Amino acid sequence: MRDGKSSERGWGSWVYAALAGVQFALLLDMTFDWRWKLHEYGMRAAIAEGAYGQRRAPQLVALVILAAVLIVCGVAILYRFRHRAGVALAVTATLLSVGLWCSEAISYHFLDRVLYLMIGKAMLVSFLWLGLAVITCCGLCRDALSQRAR
């Protein structure tokens, strides 16, 4: 028998598992530097084609498209999970983490200068990664607590 509550639990489990999978993939990326290997592959291909000097405009276009996709997806997430603020927060933070990953792989020079700004002994991008991971965890904790209270 399907009721609203069992359907909610099933959906919640799926979202939790998907977020855990994405966060685990991001952790593996930090370990194995996949985003930089992808960037290096693109750089070598551009050099081989003699197009490396013209990379700035395509990188900027890719970042603008990325920003547009993040905004549209962020709004869709907030709408979809409007009754589950914790899940909305967690999914949005994970989406932004993926966007940060993509922006690092694109590696636009001006953005890199901002992201790799040193704050103490760590780069700004490290604090952004950490903050988004904490927001994801807090959102999931909030959702779990609100689901338990129901």
Buried (B, 14 or more C-beta within 10 A) or exposed (E): EEEEEEEBEEEBEEBBEEBEEBBEEBEEBEEEEBBBEBBEEBBEEBEEEEEEEEBEEBBBEBBEEBEEEBEEBBEEBBEEBEEBBBBBBBBBBBBBBBBBBBBBBBBBEEBBEEBEEEEEEEBEBBEBBEEBBEBBBBBBEBBBEBBEEE
